[in-house]
Amino acid sequence: MEIVTSWERRASQREAVTMVLRLLNRRVGALTPLLQERIQQLSTPQLEDLGEALLDFSAIADLENWLIAHES
C-alpha cells in the first residue's frame, strides 16, 4: 500500500503547473500574470486535462476559453 502525503501531492501539483506553464508559453506565447495565477489554482487532474488540450491551442483565446469551461 502506497501512502502519499499532502506534501508529495503539493509537490506533484507544483511540477504539473510548471510544466503546463512552460508548454503554454511555447504554444501560445507569454501569459499574463492573471492567466498564470488562474492556472496555478487548477487541481492536478485539471492540469493534466489542460496539458492534453493545449496541444490543440493556437492562441491565448483558446486557453481562456478552456479555462472558462473548466474552472470550478
Contact map, one row per residue, 1 for C-alpha under 8 A:
111000000000000000000000000000000000000000000000000000000000000000000000
111100000000000000000000000000000000000000000000000000000000000000000000
111110000000000000000000000000000000000000000000000000000000000000000000
011111011000000000000000000000000000000000000000000000000000000000000000
001111111000000000000000000000000000000000000000000000000000000000000000
000111111100000000000000000000000000000000000000000000000000000000000000
000011111110000000000000000000000000000000000000000000000000000000000000
000111111111000000000000000000000000000000000000000000000000000000000000
000111111111100000000000000000000000000000000000000000000000000000000000
000001111111110000000000000000000000000000000000000000000000000000000000
000000111111111000000000000000000000000000000000000000000000000000000000
000000011111111100000000000000000000000000010000000000000000000000000000
000000001111111110000000000000000000000000110000000000000000000000000000
000000000111111111000000000000000000000100000000000000000000000000000000
000000000011111111100000000000000000000000000000000000000000000000000000
000000000001111111110000000000000000000000010011000000000000000000000000
000000000000111111111000000000000000001100000010000000000000000000000000
000000000000011111111100000000000000000000000000000000000000000000000000
000000000000001111111110000000000000000000000000000000000000000000000000
000000000000000111111111000000000000000000000010011000000000000000000000
000000000000000011111111100000000001001000000000000000000000000000000000
000000000000000001111111110000000000000000000000000000000000000000000000
000000000000000000111111111000000000000000000000001001000000000000000000
000000000000000000011111111111100000000000000000000001000000000000000000
000000000000000000001111111111100000000000000000000000000000000000000000
000000000000000000000111111111000000000000000000000000000000000000000000
000000000000000000000011111110000000000000000000000001101110000000000000
000000000000000000000001111111000000000000000000000000001111000000000000
000000000000000000000001111111100000000000000000000000000011000000000000
000000000000000000000001110111110000000000000000000000000000000000000000
000000000000000000000001100011111011000000000000000000000001000000000000
000000000000000000000000000001111111000000000000000000000000000000000000
000000000000000000000000000000111111100000000000000000000000000000000000
000000000000000000000000000000011111110000000000000000000000000000000000
000000000000000000000000000000111111111000000000000000000000000100000000
000000000000000000001000000000111111111100000000000000000000000000000000
000000000000000000000000000000001111111110000000000000000000000000000000
000000000000000000000000000000000111111111000000000000000000000000100000
000000000000000010001000000000000011111111000010000000000000000000000000
000000000000010010000000000000000001111111000000000000000000000000000000
000000000000000000000000000000000000111111100000000000000000000000000000
000000000000000000000000000000000000011111110110000000000000000000000010
000000000000100000000000000000000000000011111110000000000000000000000000
000000000001100100000000000000000000000001111111000000000000000000000000
000000000000000000000000000000000000000000111111100000000000000000000000
000000000000000000000000000000000000000001111111110000000000000000000100
000000000000000110010000000000000000001001111111111000000000000000000000
000000000000000100000000000000000000000000011111111100000000000000000000
000000000000000000000000000000000000000000001111111110000000000000000000
000000000000000000010000000000000000000000000111111111000000000001000000
000000000000000000010010000000000000000000000011111111100000000000000000
000000000000000000000000000000000000000000000001111111100000000000000000
000000000000000000000000000000000000000000000000111111111000000000000000
000000000000000000000011001000000000000000000000011111111000001000000000
000000000000000000000000001000000000000000000000001111111000000000000000
000000000000000000000000000000000000000000000000000011111100000000000000
000000000000000000000000001100000000000000000000000011111111011000000000
000000000000000000000000001100000000000000000000000000011111010000000000
000000000000000000000000001110000000000000000000000000001111111000000000
000000000000000000000000000110100000000000000000000000001111111100000000
000000000000000000000000000000000000000000000000000000000011111110000000
000000000000000000000000000000000000000000000000000000001111111111000000
000000000000000000000000000000000000000000000000000001001011111111100000
000000000000000000000000000000000010000000000000000000000001111111110000
000000000000000000000000000000000000000000000000000000000000111111111000
000000000000000000000000000000000000000000000000010000000000011111111100
000000000000000000000000000000000000010000000000000000000000001111111110
000000000000000000000000000000000000000000000000000000000000000111111110
000000000000000000000000000000000000000000000000000000000000000011111110
000000000000000000000000000000000000000000000100000000000000000001111111
000000000000000000000000000000000000000001000000000000000000000000111111
000000000000000000000000000000000000000000000000000000000000000000000111
